[in-house]
Structure formats: structure tokens, C-alpha cells
Amino acid sequence: MPFPFVERPRLRPRPALLITSEPLGGPAPLGWVLMITSAANAAWPDDISLEERFAECGLPIPCRIRTAKVATVDLTVAAPMGSLPSDLWALVRQTLAGRLTLSAPLPDGP
């Protein structure tokens, strides 16, 4: 799927991990995704390695899930490639929960 770069205004096709169970609002179906990047790139804190299990996840090369890079994307341009085993899903959830501070309900708005 086209994943936005933070450093420059462009999109690059790449694998991504969909972390929303249902499309998000609006007329076009949107979803939150985590970047999946090549294991050849330098690791970041909280990356989740898929180096040993990339083929099991449907990926063509050793990769890692970059939990620090979250984007909202148009799901109409996404195509399924594979799936994440339940133990890796649990690790993604644990990593994200450790970084999010949603201990109190969000306000209803203005």
C-alpha cells in the first residue's frame, strides 16, 4: 500500500500491518497501519523483528514492523499479502499499549 514518508512529501508502495479492525469514518474506508520495513535498515526502539519468520507472514524478504511509524491510509488501495501469527500480534499489541497513554476516556469534544 502507499505509505507516506515523514521526511518528504511522497508515497512509497510497501507492506504495512493493518491495526484497525473496522474501517475508520468518512466516505472512503480508512485504516491505521504500521510500517513494515526491510531488516537491512537500522533497527529502531520497539521494532518487532520478522527476520526469522518473514515467509510465514507472506513477506518476500526479512523485515521488521516499525511500531513508531503509524499512518492513516486509504484501504481501497490495499491488497492482502499475508497474516501475522497470533504470538506476533500479541507482541505488537503489547508494544503499542506500552507507548499509548489512554488511561482515561477521551473527551466528547466541544
C-alpha positions as CSV (number, residue, x, y, z in Angstrom):
1,M,0.0,0.0,0.0
2,P,1.2,3.6,-0.5
3,F,2.8,4.6,2.8
4,P,3.6,8.3,3.5
5,F,7.2,9.4,4.2
6,V,7.7,11.7,7.2
7,E,10.9,13.2,5.7
8,R,9.5,14.3,2.3
9,P,6.1,14.6,0.7
10,R,5.7,11.4,-1.3
11,L,4.2,7.9,-1.0
12,R,6.1,4.7,-1.5
13,P,4.4,1.3,-2.0
14,R,5.4,-1.1,0.8
15,P,3.9,-3.7,3.1
16,A,2.1,-2.5,6.2
17,L,0.3,-4.0,9.1
18,L,-3.3,-3.1,9.4
19,I,-4.1,-2.4,13.1
20,T,-7.7,-1.3,12.9
21,S,-10.4,-4.0,12.9
22,E,-13.0,-1.9,11.1
23,P,-12.6,1.0,8.5
24,L,-12.5,4.4,10.1
25,G,-15.1,7.2,9.3
26,G,-15.8,9.2,6.2
27,P,-16.9,8.2,2.7
28,A,-13.6,6.4,1.9
29,P,-12.6,3.4,4.1
30,L,-9.5,4.4,6.1
31,G,-7.3,2.4,8.3
32,W,-4.4,2.7,10.7
33,V,-1.3,0.8,9.6
34,L,2.2,0.2,10.9
35,M,5.2,0.4,8.5
36,I,6.9,-2.8,7.6
37,T,10.5,-2.2,6.5
38,S,13.4,-4.2,5.3
39,A,15.5,-5.8,8.0
40,A,18.5,-4.4,6.2
41,N,17.5,-0.9,7.6
42,A,18.9,0.0,11.0
43,A,16.6,-1.1,13.9
44,W,14.6,1.4,15.9
45,P,13.5,1.0,19.5
46,D,10.2,-1.0,19.6
47,D,10.7,-2.6,16.2
48,I,9.4,-6.1,16.0
49,S,11.6,-8.5,14.0
50,L,10.2,-10.7,11.3
51,E,13.7,-11.7,10.2
52,E,13.2,-15.3,11.0
53,R,9.5,-15.5,10.2
54,F,9.0,-13.3,7.2
55,A,7.9,-16.1,4.8
56,E,5.4,-17.3,7.4
57,C,3.9,-13.8,7.3
58,G,3.7,-13.7,3.5
59,L,6.6,-11.3,3.0
60,P,9.3,-11.7,0.3
61,I,12.3,-10.7,2.4
62,P,13.4,-10.4,6.0
63,C,11.5,-7.4,7.6
64,R,10.6,-5.7,10.8
65,I,7.4,-4.0,12.0
66,R,8.2,-0.4,12.7
67,T,5.8,0.4,15.5
68,A,6.9,4.0,15.7
69,K,5.6,4.7,12.2
70,V,1.8,4.8,12.1
71,A,-0.2,6.2,9.2
72,T,-3.8,6.5,8.1
73,V,-4.3,5.1,4.6
74,D,-7.0,4.6,2.1
75,L,-7.9,1.0,2.3
76,T,-9.2,0.8,-1.3
77,V,-5.6,0.7,-2.5
78,A,-4.6,-2.1,-0.1
79,A,-4.2,-5.7,-1.1
80,P,-3.7,-8.5,1.4
81,M,-0.2,-10.1,1.3
82,G,-0.3,-12.4,4.3
83,S,-1.1,-12.5,8.0
84,L,0.7,-12.2,11.3
85,P,0.8,-15.2,13.7
86,S,-1.1,-14.7,17.0
87,D,2.1,-14.6,19.1
88,L,3.5,-11.7,16.9
89,W,0.1,-10.0,17.1
90,A,0.3,-10.2,20.9
91,L,3.8,-8.6,20.8
92,V,2.5,-5.8,18.6
93,R,-0.4,-5.1,20.9
94,Q,1.9,-5.2,24.0
95,T,4.3,-2.8,22.3
96,L,1.6,-0.3,21.3
97,A,-0.1,-0.5,24.6
98,G,3.2,0.3,26.4
99,R,3.5,3.5,24.3
100,L,-0.1,4.7,24.3
101,T,-1.4,6.7,27.3
102,L,-5.1,6.2,27.1
103,S,-5.7,5.5,30.8
104,A,-8.7,8.0,30.8
105,P,-11.6,8.2,28.4
106,L,-11.2,10.9,25.7
107,P,-13.4,13.9,26.0
108,D,-16.6,14.0,23.9
109,G,-15.4,17.2,22.1
110,P,-16.5,20.8,22.0
